[in-house]
């Protein structure tokens, strides 16, 4: 679910995976794996990604929590 929220934030920021990877100093393939929920970022990487996206890590985590709660209610 974190990957879904990161992708939403990236598209809202109108960044490509390449642009995000450059700004966050991570590999583009890693961004792809994160967005596909194949990998989980370390806290450091999450902060770097969120800084590049202009959103707080706490907001991204809150979105994941809200999404998880709505999924459990179904």
HELIX and SHEET records of a PDB file:
HELIX    1   1 UNK A    2  UNK A   12  1                                  11    
HELIX    2   2 UNK A   17  UNK A   24  1                                   8    
HELIX    3   3 UNK A   28  UNK A   35  1                                   8    
HELIX    4   4 UNK A   43  UNK A   53  1                                  11    
HELIX    5   5 UNK A   57  UNK A   73  1                                  17    
END                                                                             
